[in-house]
Amino acid sequence: MSGDPLVFGSPIQDAISSIQFAPQSNNLLISSWDSCLRLYDVGDSVLRLEAPSEASLLDCCFQNELVGFSAGSDGSIRRYDLHSGTSEVIGNHDDISICVGYSNETCQVISVGLDNKILAWDTRTENELLCLVNVGSEVHSLSLSGFDMMVAVGRSVYVYDLRNLGRSIPSKNSDMDVKIKCISSVPYSRGFAVGSVDGRVALEMSSSSDSNDISIGSAFYTGDNEGYVIGWDAQSRKRLFELPRYPNSIASLSINNRGQLLAVASSYTYQEAKEIEEIPQIFIQQIDDVNTKSFYCGSSSRK
């Protein structure tokens, strides 16, 4: 594998918070603490969009190839027309909004914030606020898979059915004895991977009869604050490879829809005192196994 950094006419001016490949193309959505949402065409090596806002952006996601969303430090959830660059605020948290996701199954935009709330909007009815759930504790991460929403709260994972957000399915305890930093669901399954604040990763695969298993050879990828990315086999839970060290912490990872390209955001993250505030960079790695079904989690251990 070999990877080269994306070329920007003007460098990203602050830490990268999230990168996400588009559902059907190799367009990459980039949110940053410099208050700008960017859309980069990886195939043609062209920056398609640069949309400034008033707040630092802590997360981003696609609705489809033409619409995206961001979560802002001012609590705002913003919708973008990725063709024209225009945007609008569809709602607000009472504190910093930290994660945003979109469900194709229910046409909902879901967000969590430091106000301990989960908010959901229906994009079919002019972004009507459907639900407000107060979980009573700080939510650190969310992930959507089918009709399931998984949220990390402290050392636990709560699972919600997006068709009934009023109550959660009984929580699952991860193998972590410290706070969970990030969660990523396994596609087509109720399984999930979580990363802790001390760099460990735990993987739980569902044994439910109505869920599809991940096929043998399936992989997931983790990145850590030391700048390493590791590929793992989800079935055997063994390490497949470790990429050469990147210049800075791994702020975010994303795999494209065909499982061929892995985007790696190398950036300081404001989490480590020893981090070097070099210009953030995004690298693209070619994945050899084009048949890999992949998911990712945001932190890892190198042990």
Backbone hydrogen bonds, N-H to C=O, Kabsch-Sander energy under -0.5 kcal/mol:
donor,donor_aa,acceptor,acceptor_aa,energy
4,D,284,I,-0.7
6,L,282,I,-3.0
8,F,6,L,-0.6
17,S,31,S,-2.2
18,S,31,S,-1.4
20,Q,29,L,-2.3
22,A,27,N,-2.4
28,L,40,Y,-3.1
29,L,20,Q,-3.3
30,I,38,R,-2.8
31,S,18,S,-2.6
32,S,36,C,-0.6
33,W,15,A,-3.2
35,S,32,S,-1.2
37,L,51,A,-2.6
38,R,30,I,-2.5
39,L,49,L,-2.1
40,Y,28,L,-2.8
41,D,46,V,-3.5
42,V,26,N,-1.9
42,V,40,Y,-1.0
45,S,41,D,-1.1
46,V,41,D,-1.7
48,R,39,L,-2.3
48,R,46,V,-0.8
49,L,39,L,-1.6
51,A,37,L,-3.3
53,S,35,S,-2.3
57,L,32,S,-2.2
58,L,56,S,-0.6
58,L,71,A,-2.9
59,D,71,A,-0.9
61,C,69,F,-1.9
63,Q,64,N,-0.5
63,Q,67,V,-2.9
64,N,67,V,-1.5
67,V,64,N,-0.5
68,G,80,Y,-1.7
69,F,61,C,-2.7
70,S,78,R,-1.8
71,A,59,D,-1.9
72,G,76,S,-2.6
73,S,56,S,-2.5
75,G,72,G,-1.8
77,I,91,G,-2.5
78,R,70,S,-2.1
78,R,76,S,-0.5
79,R,88,E,-3.3
80,Y,68,G,-2.9
81,D,86,T,-2.9
82,L,66,L,-2.7
82,L,80,Y,-0.8
85,G,81,D,-2.8
88,E,79,R,-2.1
90,I,77,I,-2.7
90,I,88,E,-0.5
91,G,77,I,-1.0
93,H,75,G,-2.7
97,S,72,G,-2.0
98,I,96,I,-0.5
98,I,112,V,-1.9
99,C,112,V,-1.6
101,G,110,I,-2.7
103,S,108,Q,-2.4
104,N,102,Y,-0.6
107,C,103,S,-1.5
108,Q,103,S,-0.8
109,V,121,W,-2.3
110,I,101,G,-2.9
110,I,108,Q,-0.5
111,S,119,L,-2.4
112,V,99,C,-1.8
113,G,117,K,-1.2
114,L,96,I,-3.0
116,N,113,G,-1.3
118,I,133,V,-2.8
119,L,111,S,-2.5
119,L,117,K,-0.5
120,A,131,C,-1.7
121,W,109,V,-2.3
122,D,128,E,-2.4
123,T,107,C,-2.4
123,T,121,W,-0.7
125,T,122,D,-1.2
126,E,123,T,-0.5
127,N,122,D,-0.8
128,E,122,D,-1.1
130,L,120,A,-2.7
130,L,128,E,-0.7
131,C,120,A,-1.3
133,V,118,I,-2.6
134,N,132,L,-0.5
135,V,116,N,-2.2
135,V,133,V,-0.8
136,G,116,N,-0.6
139,V,113,G,-0.6
140,H,152,A,-2.5
141,S,152,A,-0.8
143,S,150,M,-2.2
145,S,148,D,-2.6
148,D,145,S,-2.3
149,M,160,Y,-2.6
150,M,143,S,-3.0
151,V,158,Y,-2.6
152,A,141,S,-2.5
153,V,151,V,-0.6
153,V,156,S,-2.4
154,G,138,E,-0.6
156,S,153,V,-2.3
157,V,172,K,-2.4
158,Y,151,V,-2.6
159,V,169,I,-0.9
160,Y,149,M,-3.1
161,D,164,N,-0.6
161,D,167,R,-0.6
162,L,147,F,-3.2
162,L,160,Y,-0.6
164,N,161,D,-2.5
167,R,164,N,-1.0
169,I,159,V,-3.6
172,K,157,V,-3.0
174,S,155,R,-1.0
174,S,172,K,-0.5
180,I,154,G,-3.2
181,K,195,G,-2.9
182,C,195,G,-1.8
184,S,193,A,-2.6
186,V,191,G,-2.7
189,S,186,V,-1.4
192,F,204,E,-2.5
193,A,184,S,-2.8
194,V,202,A,-2.6
195,G,182,C,-2.3
196,S,200,R,-2.6
197,V,179,K,-2.0
199,G,196,S,-1.6
202,A,194,V,-2.3
204,E,192,F,-3.1
211,S,208,S,-1.4
212,N,188,Y,-1.3
218,S,215,S,-2.2
219,A,293,K,-1.1
220,F,232,W,-1.8
221,Y,295,F,-1.2
222,T,230,I,-2.3
223,G,297,C,-0.6
224,D,228,Y,-1.8
227,G,224,D,-1.5
230,I,222,T,-2.4
231,G,241,F,-2.5
232,W,220,F,-3.1
233,D,238,K,-3.1
234,A,218,S,-2.1
234,A,232,W,-0.6
235,Q,218,S,-0.5
237,R,233,D,-2.1
238,K,233,D,-0.5
240,L,231,G,-3.6
241,F,231,G,-1.4
243,L,229,V,-2.7
246,Y,227,G,-3.3
250,I,224,D,-2.1
251,A,249,S,-1.0
251,A,265,A,-2.3
252,S,265,A,-0.9
254,S,263,A,-1.8
256,N,261,L,-2.3
259,G,256,N,-1.7
262,L,285,Q,-2.8
263,A,254,S,-3.4
263,A,261,L,-0.5
264,V,283,F,-3.0
265,A,252,S,-2.7
266,S,264,V,-0.8
266,S,281,Q,-3.0
267,S,249,S,-2.6
267,S,265,A,-0.7
275,E,272,E,-1.3
277,E,275,E,-0.5
278,E,276,I,-2.1
281,Q,266,S,-2.5
283,F,264,V,-2.9
284,I,4,D,-1.4
285,Q,262,L,-3.0
285,Q,283,F,-0.5
286,Q,2,S,-0.9
287,I,260,Q,-4.1
288,D,286,Q,-0.5
290,V,288,D,-1.1
292,T,289,D,-1.5
294,S,292,T,-0.6
295,F,219,A,-0.9
297,C,221,Y,-2.0
